[in-house]
Structure formats: structure tokens, C-alpha cells
Amino acid sequence: MDTRSSANVRQEHTSTDCTSLPLPAQKSSTRLASQYLLWKNHLGFLLHPTVALDVQPETFRIAEIGTRTGLWLLDMAKRLPNIHIDGFTIDNSLVPPPQGLPPKVTIHHVESYASSFVTSGQSTYDVIRICSLAANVENNDPGSVVENAMAMLKPGGYIEWDELDTAHYNLVKTDFTRPAFQSQSLLKRIRHHSHTLSPCGWIDSLPDILARHGLQVEGRQHRYRLPFAYAKLENDNSFKEFEDLSYGLADKDEGRELRQSMAAAKEECDQMGHMVTADLVIVAGRKVY
């Protein structure tokens, strides 16, 4: 799947720090659900095609580290109804209630994604999906998360890590001659205000990080972008995430100023046909020992 823009779409890259907030009260389940459904519709898969599934219902197990809304678990349960699927989350506020889950799906609350939380022994899972941990990686180093997942993974199993690269928001234009002063100004403000959050420069290095921890990285394309047909919906998601950031600022006056900048940038995007979007990085690797 090619992430390059078509000939009539221009793009500008504005580097920002992560804007995902770790506080449950600042997360929007509606935004996260919309984001998930957009990407599922665009990609057309739940697991990367390089992840080869040899499903034996009696022993096959799937895990998701970083469960948020639980939509991916529910979709996998529809596709593989006889497989045990476990979700692990540090935030129970967004997941479905236990009584609403399919029979073979369980969601567990954990304190950290970097420390061991599997009580039934090591090498338990055939496939582990890690998703959207940018706000929860300590010291800009996801290595401990990968090590924990590797301990949970069976030999021959797969780890797939999906992460939005919010360190590099893209301003995509249909017409390069149209102004984008407000949008550019907003992204600079986002970069300024988000520097105190956990940095996420490691996202672009995920293929190397997984390889250094003993995974055989599959495929050569790891970066995906939503097409411009989704501009309206993607702008809604991006600006909602920026709004969450603004309410999380300690200085409330700065938060109000950021929201004013957002309003001007959103109007500009609507009028000029711009899209503010972050690429999705997907890296899959196989445990070969």
C-alpha cells in the first residue's frame, strides 16, 4: 500500500512531539473509535498480511497490549470465534464491560506495559498486537515493552506494533498555492506545548527496534497514510486530539489560546481543502527461536 500522495496533492511535514495524553479523563472514546474505523476501512486488514496464521483452536492464543476501545478485539473475535483473545490495558475507562464481551475474549487491567503481567506462564501467545503506546513509553525507549511481549510470545509467533506517528503531523494540500498560515501556526503551537509529554521519536525506528530484540521483521513497507478522501473525518480526529491536549495544559490561558488557534486552523482547512494527518506505522516481526 503506497503512502505517497498523488500528483495533485502536495504535503508539508511539520515535526511535533507526541500529543497523545496518558490521562484517561482526557481521552475521547468517540475519537478513538472513529480513528480505528477509518484505518480499518482504508487498510482492509486487522493484522498485517505478513502475519501468517496457522490457527489450531485448542491452543492458539492472541493478545493485544494497549487495548483502548476494545474494537479490535471484538473484530478479531468475529473473525476467529473459537480462539482465546486477551486484551491488556492500563485504562479500564474505555473498554467494553465484561458482560458485553464474547465468550473467549478477556480484558485485563495492568499497571505497566513494560513489566511482566502474564500469570499463566511464559510463551503463551501465537500473535501479539501492540497498539498506541506512545504516551506510555518511558524514557523514549520501547525496548522494555518489546522484551515483555517477547517473553509472552511462543517461538514462531508474531508481534505486530501499530503506532500513529504523531511526532510528524503532515499538512496535506490539494493546491499548493492556497495559504496554510493558520494550520502551520497551529502545528508549531502543538510542538511547543507538547514537549513536556513523553517523546516519541522512536516510532520511526520501530523496524530496527524489533529486529534488535530478536524478531525477524516482515515486509518492507511500514508506513501508511489515509487518502485525501478521508480529509474531513481525519481533520475531525486530529483537531479533537489537539483539543484534548489543550485541556491538559497546566496553564489554562495557554489552553484557551491553543483552542482559538485550532478554530482558525480548522476553518482554514475546511475552506482551503487541507488535511492534517499522522501516518500509521505498522511493523510485524516473527520470533524465529
C-alpha positions in Angstrom: 0.0 0.0 0.0 1.6 3.2 -1.2 1.7 6.1 1.2 2.9 8.6 -1.4 0.4 11.3 -2.3 -1.0 11.5 -5.8 0.4 14.1 -8.3 -2.3 16.8 -7.4 -1.8 16.6 -3.7 1.1 18.4 -2.0 2.2 17.9 1.5 4.2 19.7 4.2 5.8 17.9 7.1 5.8 19.6 10.4 7.6 17.8 13.2 5.7 17.7 16.5 6.1 15.8 19.7 3.5 13.3 20.8 0.1 14.7 21.6 -1.5 11.6 23.0 -2.3 12.2 26.6 -2.0 9.4 29.2 -4.8 10.7 31.5 -8.0 8.7 31.0 -10.2 11.7 31.5 -8.6 13.4 28.5 -9.2 10.6 26.1 -12.2 10.5 23.7 -13.7 7.1 23.1 -15.6 8.6 20.1 -12.4 9.9 18.5 -10.6 6.7 19.1 -13.4 4.6 17.7 -13.6 6.9 14.6 -9.8 6.7 14.2 -9.9 2.9 14.4 -12.7 2.5 11.9 -11.1 4.9 9.4 -7.9 2.9 9.4 -9.7 -0.4 9.3 -11.7 0.7 6.3 -8.6 2.0 4.5 -6.2 -0.9 5.2 -8.6 -3.7 4.7 -7.0 -6.0 7.3 -6.9 -6.5 11.1 -3.4 -8.0 11.1 -0.7 -7.2 8.6 -0.8 -9.6 5.7 2.7 -10.8 6.5 1.4 -12.3 9.8 0.8 -15.9 8.8 -1.9 -17.5 11.0 -1.8 -21.3 11.5 -4.8 -21.5 13.7 -5.3 -24.5 16.0 -8.4 -23.6 18.0 -7.3 -25.7 21.0 -4.0 -24.0 21.6 -3.9 -20.8 19.5 -4.0 -17.5 21.5 -3.9 -13.8 20.6 -3.1 -10.9 22.8 -3.4 -7.1 22.4 -1.2 -4.9 24.5 -2.6 -1.4 24.7 -6.3 -2.2 24.4 -8.3 1.0 24.2 -11.9 0.8 23.0 -11.8 -2.9 22.5 -13.0 -2.7 18.9 -10.0 -4.6 17.5 -10.6 -7.5 20.0 -14.3 -7.6 19.0 -13.5 -7.7 15.3 -10.9 -10.4 15.8 -13.4 -12.4 17.8 -15.9 -12.2 14.9 -13.2 -13.5 12.5 -11.9 -16.2 14.9 -14.7 -17.0 17.3 -13.1 -20.2 18.7 -9.8 -18.5 19.6 -8.9 -17.2 23.0 -8.1 -13.5 22.8 -6.7 -11.4 25.7 -6.5 -7.6 25.9 -4.2 -5.8 28.3 -4.9 -2.1 29.2 -3.8 0.4 31.9 -7.1 2.3 31.4 -10.3 0.5 32.0 -12.5 3.6 31.3 -12.7 3.0 27.6 -13.1 -0.8 27.3 -16.4 -2.6 27.0 -18.0 -4.1 30.1 -17.0 -7.7 30.8 -20.6 -8.9 30.4 -20.6 -7.5 26.8 -17.5 -9.4 25.6 -17.6 -12.6 23.5 -17.1 -15.8 25.5 -13.4 -16.3 24.6 -12.4 -12.6 25.0 -11.0 -11.3 28.2 -9.6 -7.8 29.0 -7.1 -7.4 31.9 -6.1 -4.3 33.7 -2.3 -3.9 34.2 -0.2 -1.3 35.9 2.5 -1.1 33.2 3.2 -2.4 29.7 6.9 -2.7 30.4 6.7 -5.3 33.2 5.6 -8.9 33.1 1.9 -9.3 33.7 1.2 -12.8 32.4 0.4 -15.1 35.3 -0.1 -18.3 33.3 3.5 -18.7 32.3 5.7 -17.5 29.5 5.5 -18.2 25.8 1.7 -18.1 25.9 0.6 -16.3 22.7 0.9 -17.0 18.9 0.2 -13.4 17.9 0.7 -10.2 20.0 -0.6 -6.9 18.7 0.9 -3.8 20.4 -1.0 -0.7 19.7 -0.9 3.1 20.5 1.6 3.2 23.4 3.2 6.5 22.5 2.0 8.2 25.7 3.1 5.2 27.9 6.7 4.5 26.8 9.1 5.6 29.4 12.4 7.4 28.7 11.7 7.4 24.9 12.7 3.7 24.9 10.1 1.0 24.0 12.6 -1.8 24.5 11.2 -3.0 27.8 7.7 -3.3 26.2 9.2 -5.4 23.4 11.1 -7.6 25.9 7.9 -8.2 27.9 6.0 -9.1 24.7 8.8 -11.4 23.6 8.6 -13.3 26.9 4.8 -13.8 26.3 5.3 -15.0 22.7 5.7 -18.6 21.5 8.6 -19.5 19.3 7.5 -18.9 15.7 4.9 -16.4 16.8 4.4 -12.8 15.6 4.5 -9.4 17.2 2.8 -6.6 15.3 3.2 -3.0 16.6 0.8 -0.3 15.3 1.5 3.3 16.2 0.4 6.6 14.8 3.4 8.8 14.2 2.2 11.9 15.9 5.8 13.1 16.1 5.4 14.1 12.4 2.0 15.5 11.6 1.5 16.1 7.9 -0.2 19.1 6.4 -1.5 17.8 3.1 -2.8 20.2 0.4 -4.8 19.7 -2.7 -3.5 23.0 -4.0 0.0 24.1 -3.0 -0.8 27.8 -3.9 -3.5 28.0 -1.2 -2.4 29.5 2.1 -2.0 27.5 5.2 -0.7 30.1 7.7 -3.2 29.2 10.4 -2.6 25.5 10.1 1.2 25.9 10.1 1.0 28.2 13.2 -1.2 25.6 15.0 1.2 22.8 14.4 4.1 25.0 15.7 2.0 25.6 18.9 1.3 21.9 19.2 5.1 21.2 19.0 5.7 23.9 21.7 3.0 22.8 24.1 3.6 19.0 23.8 7.3 18.9 24.5 6.6 18.0 28.2 4.9 14.8 27.2 6.7 11.5 26.5 8.7 12.0 23.3 8.0 9.5 20.6 10.9 9.9 18.2 11.3 6.1 18.4 8.3 5.4 16.3 10.1 5.8 13.0 12.8 3.3 14.3 10.3 0.5 15.2 11.6 -1.9 12.5 15.1 -1.6 13.9 13.9 -1.8 17.5 12.0 -5.1 16.9 14.9 -6.5 14.9 17.4 -5.7 17.7 15.2 -7.7 20.1 15.4 -10.8 18.0 12.4 -10.5 15.7 12.6 -11.2 12.0 10.9 -8.2 10.6 8.5 -9.0 7.8 7.8 -6.8 4.8 9.4 -3.6 3.5 6.6 -1.1 3.8 5.8 0.0 7.3 4.3 3.5 6.9 0.7 4.1 5.7 -1.3 7.3 5.1 -5.0 7.9 4.8 -6.1 9.1 1.4 -7.4 12.6 0.9 -10.9 11.2 0.5 -10.9 10.9 4.3 -9.8 14.6 4.9 -13.0 15.7 6.7 -13.1 12.8 9.1 -9.3 12.8 9.7 -9.3 16.5 10.4 -12.1 16.0 12.9 -9.9 13.3 14.6 -6.7 15.4 14.6 -8.3 18.5 15.9 -10.1 16.6 18.6 -6.8 15.2 19.7 -5.4 18.8 19.8 -8.3 19.8 21.8 -7.6 17.1 24.3 -4.1 18.4 24.5 -5.3 22.0 25.2 -7.4 20.9 28.2 -4.4 19.0 29.6 -2.2 22.1 29.8 -1.4 23.3 33.2 -1.7 27.0 32.1 -5.4 27.4 31.3 -4.8 30.6 29.4 -2.4 28.8 27.1 -5.1 26.2 26.6 -7.6 28.8 25.6 -5.2 30.4 23.2 -4.4 27.0 21.7 -8.2 26.3 21.1 -8.5 29.7 19.4 -5.6 28.8 17.1 -7.3 25.5 16.5 -10.6 27.2 15.5 -8.8 29.4 12.9 -6.8 26.5 11.5 -9.9 24.2 11.3 -11.7 26.9 9.4 -8.7 27.3 7.1 -8.6 23.6 6.4 -12.3 23.5 5.6 -12.1 26.4 3.2 -8.8 25.7 1.5 -9.1 21.9 1.4 -6.2 21.0 3.6 -5.8 17.8 5.7 -3.9 17.5 9.0 -2.9 13.8 9.4 -0.5 11.5 11.0 0.9 8.3 9.3 0.3 4.9 10.8 3.4 2.8 11.3 2.8 -0.9 11.3 5.7 -3.3 11.9 5.4 -7.1 12.1 8.1 -9.5 13.2 8.4 -13.2 13.8 10.1 -14.9 16.7 12.4 -17.4 15.0 13.8 -19.2 18.0 
